[in-house]
Amino acid sequence: MIDKETKASINIVIDDKPAYLQELRKQAEEDGLNDLEPPEAKSHLVITTDSQGWSTEEYYFEDNNSSLMITGEVQSANGKTFVSINIPLSDGVLIDILAHSIKRLNKLKNVMESLK
C-alpha cells in the first residue's frame, strides 16, 4: 500500500561552516542539480550518504503513536547534518508490514520444524 496521506515529521540541522556548505554545493553540481535554468536556481545543496557517512543515534518503534523514529548524523570531514525523522504508520502500511512479517515467521517455522 502506498500511503500519501500520513505526514512525517522531519527535523534537519546543517552545520553552517563555509567548507561544509561548499562540499554540499559541490555534490549538487556533480549530481547536475545546479545546471537548471534560470541562473538564480543554481543554489542547491545535497546531503547524501553517497559522499558522507551516516551514524544512527536512535532507531525505534514508538508505541504510543505507532510510528518509526530515526535520528542520526550525516557527516564528513568538513561538517555534519543532524537528521530526525518520525514516520507515523497508517493502518494500511502496518497491515503490509504485518503480512510480510508473518511470511518471514512462517519460513522460520518451516526451517525450525525441518531441524527436528
C-alpha positions as CSV (number, residue, x, y, z in Angstrom):
1,M,0.0,0.0,0.0
2,I,1.2,3.5,-0.8
3,D,0.1,6.0,1.8
4,K,0.2,9.6,0.6
5,E,-1.9,10.9,3.5
6,T,0.2,10.3,6.6
7,K,2.6,13.1,7.3
8,A,6.1,12.5,8.6
9,S,7.8,14.9,11.0
10,I,11.3,15.9,9.8
11,N,14.0,17.9,11.6
12,I,17.3,18.7,9.8
13,V,20.1,20.8,11.3
14,I,23.0,21.7,9.0
15,D,26.4,22.9,10.1
16,D,26.9,26.5,8.8
17,K,30.6,26.1,8.1
18,P,31.7,27.5,4.7
19,A,33.8,24.5,3.8
20,Y,30.8,22.1,4.6
21,L,28.3,24.2,2.6
22,Q,30.8,24.3,-0.3
23,E,31.0,20.5,-0.1
24,L,27.2,20.2,-0.2
25,R,27.0,22.6,-3.2
26,K,29.8,20.7,-5.0
27,Q,27.8,17.5,-4.6
28,A,24.8,19.2,-6.1
29,E,26.9,20.3,-9.0
30,E,28.2,16.8,-9.5
31,D,24.6,15.5,-9.4
32,G,23.7,18.0,-12.1
33,L,21.2,19.9,-9.9
34,N,22.8,23.3,-10.4
35,D,22.6,23.1,-14.2
36,L,19.0,24.3,-14.0
37,E,17.6,27.4,-15.6
38,P,17.2,30.2,-14.7
39,P,20.7,31.1,-13.3
40,E,19.2,32.0,-9.9
41,A,18.2,28.4,-9.5
42,K,21.8,27.3,-9.3
43,S,21.9,27.3,-5.5
44,H,21.1,23.7,-4.5
45,L,22.9,21.8,-1.8
46,V,22.8,18.0,-1.5
47,I,23.1,16.0,1.7
48,T,23.6,12.3,0.8
49,T,25.2,9.2,2.2
50,D,26.8,8.7,-1.2
51,S,29.6,11.0,-0.3
52,Q,29.2,11.3,3.5
53,G,29.0,8.8,6.4
54,W,25.8,8.1,8.4
55,S,25.7,7.3,12.1
56,T,22.5,6.2,13.7
57,E,21.8,7.8,17.1
58,E,18.4,6.2,17.6
59,Y,16.1,3.9,15.6
60,Y,13.0,2.5,17.2
61,F,9.2,1.9,17.1
62,E,7.3,4.5,19.2
63,D,4.3,2.6,20.5
64,N,2.2,5.5,21.8
65,N,1.7,6.9,18.3
66,S,2.5,3.9,16.2
67,S,5.5,5.5,14.4
68,L,9.1,4.8,13.4
69,M,11.6,7.2,14.7
70,I,15.2,7.5,13.5
71,T,17.8,10.1,14.4
72,G,21.4,10.4,13.4
73,E,24.0,12.4,11.6
74,V,25.3,12.6,8.0
75,Q,29.0,13.6,8.4
76,S,32.1,14.4,6.5
77,A,35.5,15.9,7.4
78,N,34.1,19.4,6.8
79,G,30.9,19.2,8.9
80,K,27.7,17.3,9.8
81,T,24.0,17.4,9.4
82,F,21.7,16.2,12.1
83,V,18.6,14.4,10.9
84,S,15.5,13.3,12.8
85,I,12.5,11.7,11.1
86,N,9.3,10.4,12.7
87,I,7.1,8.4,10.4
88,P,3.6,7.5,11.7
89,L,2.4,4.1,10.5
90,S,-1.0,4.2,9.0
91,D,-3.2,1.1,9.3
92,G,-2.7,0.1,5.7
93,V,1.1,0.3,5.9
94,L,1.0,-1.5,9.3
95,I,-1.0,-4.3,7.7
96,D,1.6,-4.6,4.9
97,I,4.4,-4.9,7.5
98,L,2.5,-7.5,9.5
99,A,1.7,-9.6,6.3
100,H,5.4,-9.5,5.4
101,S,6.4,-10.4,9.0
102,I,4.0,-13.3,9.1
103,K,5.5,-14.7,5.8
104,R,9.0,-14.5,7.3
105,L,7.9,-16.1,10.5
106,N,6.3,-19.0,8.6
107,K,9.6,-19.6,6.7
108,L,11.4,-19.6,10.0
109,K,8.9,-22.0,11.5
110,N,9.4,-24.3,8.5
111,V,13.1,-24.3,8.9
112,M,12.8,-24.9,12.7
113,E,10.5,-27.9,12.0
114,S,12.8,-29.4,9.5
115,L,15.6,-29.3,12.0
116,K,13.7,-31.6,14.4
